[in-house]
Amino acid sequence: MERLSVELRDIWKSYGENVVLKGLTLSVRKSEFLCVLGPSGCGKTTMLNIIAGILKQDRGNVLIDGLIMDEKPPEERPIGMVFQDYLLFPHLNVFENVAFGLKTKFKNLSERELREKVYEALNLLKIEQLKSRYPTTLSGGEQQRVALARALVLKPKVLLMDEPLSSLDAPTRESLRFELKRLHSRLRITVIYVTHDRVEALTLADRLAILYDGRIEQVGEPREVFFKPKSEAVAFLVGAENRFRGYVSSVNPSDGVAKVVAGSLEVVVPLEDNLKVDEHVCVFLRPDDITVHFEKLEGINVFKGLIEDLFLTGSFIRAKVSVGEYYFIVDIPRDVASEREVNVGKTIYISFKPNVVVCLRRPFCGCPLSASV
């Protein structure tokens, strides 16, 4: 039987007339690193605060290690929490900040035991050299390491992390991602980590949960969620930024494909979930699954387009390409863009394989049926 660390059962929470969590149900396995990915305002922080006991849910149950926590105050729950804004005490040095929770929770600790536990946490985070410094003298990355040490020194069964890297610069964020993976591998503590950054979620997660509009839309291994999203919200959040609504015009079971008409586009998609002619669907495609060509090309899922705009995104140039009345967002390797002198106004061809397309039923999208075209 699967060992669960945290269970959320039918959690509802409202602020006045604003319903934030709508029957949220989630099971977190013991010792896993679960990332909860969702847009701003979807209820991520509210969910963490309910697990921690900082907020009281309107309905539903919170269980940790099989025990109902609903009536237990935060100090009696076996959790640690790391916030986006660090929340270090400015009048205490690093040693005193890390020791604060220990002194509050374990009042009978001897001075020797206290020092041993604090130094163990400082060494774990590699910040022992900072012990006498004050928060205002630390960088953002150093402050977040102190906040993490303060949470881990209590030896919690569950660590809750509320977008802890979002206010850091990009190099520090990347460094701390590796640090978090190292710590989790060593400690094997249960971690629930919420973020709106899909790269962060895909990098860190053992499993990934998608939270949207107060509900869990999908839970699975990152690769499964990334390549097989089960809803429009999930597809968009994991990076399938090209979206076209249309209808199934034909199916070809022998080749395992179907054709979808979306305006002037005809897209060949995998024949999954027993798609039928005239069904309304939504087609999703990631920018990095599209190939750019500079000579005329024939074939399936090949379209002639015009570059309308260009943006530098690290090792790729992101292009906005108009094809008829639609736009495709396409990632072009930077060296290719430079070599082929890719500029706004250039005509190109784009192509993609049917198996990279995500096609989801959308019964009420309002697209015209083939019979009425």
C-alpha positions, 0 to 999 in steps of 0.5 A: 500500500502506498505510504502517504505523508500529506492528504488534502481531502475536499478542501474548500476555502473562501474569502468573502464571496471569492471561492479560492479552493474548490474541493481540492484533493491531493495526496503526497507520498512520503519522502517525495518532492511534489511541485504544485504549478499554477498561475498567480491567484489560483490558490497555491499559497492558501493551500500551503497555509491551510496545511501549515495551520495558518489558515482554517479551511471552510470544509475538508480535512488535512491529514499528516501521516494519517492523522487529522490535523484540522484542530491542531495549531501550527506549532503542533503540526510537524511541518517547516515552512519557507516563504518567498520573502525570507521573513528573517528577524533583522535584529537577530544574527544568522545563528540567532535566527536559526536558533529562534524556532528551537528555543520556542519549540523545545524550551528544555534544550540545553545550550550545548544541544541548541548549538549542536543543532544550529551548527548542524543546520548551518553546515548542511546549508554551507553557511556556517561562515555567516553565523554572526552576520545580520540579514541586512548584510546578506544577499538574497541567496544567502538569506534564503539559505538561512530561512531554509536552515531555520526550517530544517533545524526543527527536523520537520516531517514535511517542508512547505515552500512558497515560491522561495526562489521567485525574488532571486536573480536567475544565476542564484535561482539556478544554483539554489535549485541544485542545492534543493535537489541535493538537500532532498536527496540527502534528507529524504524529507517530504517537500511540497513546493509551489511555483508559477515557474514551469522550468523550476517545477519540471527541474525539481519535481518527483511528481508534478501537480497542476493547480488551476482555479482552485482545483487540481487539474492533473498529477503525475511524473513531470514527463507525463504531465509535460507530454500528455496534458489532460486539459487546456489549462495544463497544456498552456501551463507546461508550455504548449503556447500555440493553441488552435480551436477547430473540429475533426474533419477526418480520421485515418485509423490505419495511419493513427492520425486525424485531421483537424480544421482550424480556420484556414489551417489543416493540422494532422494530429495523433488519433487518440481517445477515439476522436470522431469526425465533427468533434470540437477539439483544441490543438496545442503545440510547444514552440520548441517542437516546431522546425523552421525552414528557409526553402519551400517545403511540401508535406503534412503540417507544413505552413508558409509564414511571415515573421512578425516579431522576434525576441531573444530568449537565451539560446533561442530566438522566439519568433511570432510567425503569421500563417493566414489569420493565425500566429505561431510562436516558434523557437529558432536556435540562436546560431541558426537565426544568425546564420540565416539572417532571420529578421522581421518580414522574412518569409519562412516555412514551419513544420512539425510532426503529428506526434508532438501535437496535443489534441483535446476534446472541447465540446462547447468551443463554438467552432463550426462543424464540418457540415456547416462549412 
